[in-house]
Amino acid sequence: MPTPMAQENRTKVSEFILMSFSSLPTEVQSLLCMTFLIIYLITLMGNSLIILVTLADPMLHSPMYFFLRNLSFLEIGFNLVIVPKMLATLIAQDTTISFLACSVQMYFFFFFGVDECSLLATMAYDRYVAICNPLHYPVIMNQRTCAKLAAASWFPGFPVGIVQIMWLFSFPFCGNKVNHFFCDSPPVLRLVCADTAKFEIYAIVGTVLFVMTPCMLILCSYTRIAAAILKIPSAKGKRKAFSTCSSHLLVVSLFYVSLSLTYFRPKSNNSPESKKLLSLSYTVVTPMLNPIIYSLRNTEVKNALGRTFHKALSLRSYMPWT
């Protein structure tokens, strides 16, 4: 329950102040700004390239790359929600964010975060069918089924985000300084001067349903995949089967490990500064690494990139000079 002092300190909040990395020296903030800007540009270019290549190359018109294209769209959206405002706080020291903009940023953060969990689980199911039922794979993962699975992966973020922001931003606030570089739920919740017990129970239930359930489905899929790979008699066959899912497994590991370290550590070990650093791993670093992982560890993507660049150079050589 809110204390009498908190009741007295209730104020009408029209904007929030993102503390971001203000505690760091100016030189360090400048260095972070340049680093984040480079990572941001690499993320946009890398994921855009994955989308273009998987659309342009007929060899990549398969369910696996259809879902990879969806993941790249999602990573671009995730980055656009977080990074531009973070760069603004570092470049122009524009630390204010309106009440509406904060709620919109939080909505899309939950929308893309929840949808990424669902999409990673869908991609794991695709790999399960490909390895455990290879003969029936084209029939099971037909175009219509893939479209339905993609739609089902994108849907959960809508209700989760709506309920989250409508409930959280209906609370009265006793301050407006958000100790983070974006409007995340825990630091905004700390500014509330009301009983938030029911909201916190909802947050736990939502985490179990929309974050941990996809994680369990991924674990089940890869348990079955591992069992199927071990039954393959030849070492070459095992390597080939594992190579088809190694990129996805690495992406899943990066995402869930960074998410777990950020949100599931004991509060006594979870200082605001350490949480900011850990949050960078899944909001900034992982979206950059995903296209790199799929490009470097996937022969089909590397070959498709080579073919695409070769076609582009060939077309350029035939263009008349103007």
N, C-alpha and C positions, 0 to 999 in steps of 0.2 A: 504494500500500500504506500502511496506517496506520503512523505512527511509533511508537517505543517509548513516548514520552511519552503519545501518544494511547491506546495499549494500557493504560497504567496508569490513565488518567483515565476509563475506561469505568465508567458508573454505571447503575443500574437507574432508568429514568425512568418516573415514574408520572403526571407532568403537565408541561406546557410553559408557559412564560411568553411571552405575546405582547407584544413591545416596542411595537407599534402606533406612536402618535405621541408617545411619552413624552419624546422629546428636545425637543419644542416647549413653549413657555411655557403655563401653565395657561389664560391668557386665550385663546390661540389654539386650544387644545384645546376650550374651551367653544364658541367660534365654529364650529369644525369640527363639533362635536356637533349644534348647532342646524341647521347647513347639511345635514348628512347625514340628520338626522331628517326635515326637510322634503322632501328628495329621496326618501327612503324612502317616505314617505306618498304623494307624488305618483306614484311608481312603482307602488305597490300599487293606488291608485285608478285610475290611467290604464290599466293592463293589465287590471284587473278590469272596467273600463268597456268596453274593447274586446271582452272575452269575452262580456259580457252583451249588448252591442249586436249582435254577429255571430250570437249565438244567437237573439235576440228578433226581429230584422228579417229577414223572408223575402227581401228584396232582396239580402241579404248571405250567402245560403245557396249559396255557390259555392266551388270548390276554393281560390281565392286567399284567401278569408277563413277557410276551414277551416284552412289552414296558418297564417294570421295568428293565429288563436285558439290554436293549438298553441304558437306563438312567445310569446304573452302568458303562457300557463301556464308555459312554460319560464323566462321572465324573472322571474316572481313567485318561482318556486322558487330561482332563482339568487340573488335578493336575500335571501330568507329564510335561506339558508345563510351568507351573508357579513355582512350589515349588522347584525342584532341583536347579535351578539357584539362587533362593532366599536363599536357605540353603548354597550354595557356597559363596555368598556374606557375609554371617554371620560367617561361619566356617573359610574359607580361605581368607576372605576379597578380593575375586576375583570379583571385581566390574565391570570389563570391559566386554563388549559383542560386538562382531563384527557387522558390518552393516548388513551382511547377516543374522546372528543369530537373531538379533533384529527384522528384517522384518519377519523371519520365526516364531518367537515367537508370534508376533502380529497377523500374519495370523491365526495361530491355536487358539489363544485366541478368535478372532472373529468367527472362524469356530465353535468351541465348544460352545461359548456363544449364537450365533444365533440358532444353532441346538438345544440347550437346551430349548430355548423359543418355538421352533416348536414342540419339543417332548413333552413338558409339555402340550401344547394345544392338541396334539393328544391323550395323556393320559386322558385329561379332556373329550374329545369326546367319548372315550371308556367308561368312567364312565357314561356319559350321556345316551349312548345307553343301557348300562347294567341296569340302574335304570328306565329310561323312556320307554324303549322298551324291557323288559326282555324276552318276548316270541320270539321275532325276533332276539335277540342278537347273538345266534350261527350262524344264516344265514348272518346277516349284517357283523359281525366281524369274517368272516372266515379267514382261513390261508392266502389266496391270498390277501385279503383286508388288513390284518395286515402287510404283507410284503410291499405292496404298500404305506401304511401310514408311515411305518418306513423309507422307501427309501425317501419319500417326506419330512420327518422330517430331514433327514441327508443332503439333497441336498442344501438348501439355504445358508449354511455356505460357500460353495465353491465360488460362484460368489461374495458374500459380502466380504469375506476375500481377494480375488484376487484384486478387484477394490480398496479396502481400502489401501492395501500396495503398489500397483503399483502407485497410485496417490500420497499418502503421501510421499513415499520415492523417488519420482521424484523431490520434492522440494529441493532448496538449504538450507543448514543448517548453522546457525551462531554460533553454539556451540554443545557440545556433552554430556553434563551432564543432564541425565534424572532423574528428581526428583521423582522417584518411585522405587518400587522393581521389576518391570517388564516393558517391552516395551508396555505401553498402549498408545492409540492414543492421548489423551489430553496433557500429559507431553511431548511427542515427538513433537507434533504440535507447542508447545511453542518455540521450538528451530528453527523453520522455519523462514527464513528472506525473505518472499515473500507474495503476496496477497493470503490468504487462504479462502476468502469469499465463493467461489463456493464449495470448499471442505467442508466447515462447513455446507452449505445448503444441500449438499449430505448426510452428517452425520445425519442431522436432519430428512431428508426424509427416510434414511435407518433405523433410530431408530423407526420411526412411522410404517414403513412397516414390519420390521422383529422383533421388540421387543414389540411394543404396540398393533399391530394387533393380535398376539397370545394371549396377555393379555386380549384383549377384547373378543376373542373367548372363553377363559377360563371363564371369567365373565358370558358370555351368557350361557355357558354350565351349570355352577353352579346355575345360576338363574332358569333354567329349572329343574335342579336336586332338588333344594330346594322346588320348587312348587310341584314336584312329591312326594317328601317325606312327605310334609304337608298333602297330600291327603290320605296317608296310615292311616287306622283307628286305628290300634293298636300301642301302645308305643313301644312294642318289635320289631315290623316291622320297625318302624321309626329308632330305634337304629341300627338295622341290616343293613338297607339301608345306613345310614350315615356312619357306620363303614367301608363300602367298599370304601369310597372316602375320609375319614378323613385324612389318611396318605398323599395322593396326595395333598390335599388342604393345609396341613401344609407345605409341601415341596415347593409348588408354592408360598405361602405367604412369606416364608423365602427368596426365591430367588428374588422375585420382590421387596420386601421391601428393602433389602440390595442394590439391583441394583438402585432403585429410590433414596435412600439416598446418593449414591455415585455420580450418574450422573445428577440428576435432581434437586439438591439443587441450590439456588442462588449462584453465584460466590463469592459474598461478604462473604458468610458463609462457603465457601468451601476451606479451607487452604490445602496445599499439605499434611501436616502431618495428618490431620483429614481424608483426602481422602484415604491415605494409610491404616489407621485403618479400614475404612469402606470397602475398597477393600478386606481386609482379610476375611470379612464375607462371600462373595460369591465365592472367589477364594480358600480359605483354609477351612473355618469352615463348610459351607453348604455341600460341597461334603462329609465331614466326617459324618454329621448328617443324610443325606438321608438314608443310609442303616440302621442306628440305628433307625430312625423313622419307617421305613417299617418293621423292625424286632420286635420292641417293641409294636407297635400299630396294628400289623396284626397277627391274630391268625393262619392263614394258613401258613405264613412264619415261625412263631415260631414252629409250629408243624413239618414243613418240616425240619427245622434245627435240631430238636430233632431226627427225623427219620434218617437223614443223619449221625449225630454223632453216633447214635446207630448202624447203619450199619457199619460205619468205625471201631468202637470198636469191633463189632462182627467179622469182617474180621480179625482184628489184633489178636484176641484171638485164631483164628483157624490157624494162620500162624505158621509154625514150627520154633523152635529156630535154629539159625545157628551159 
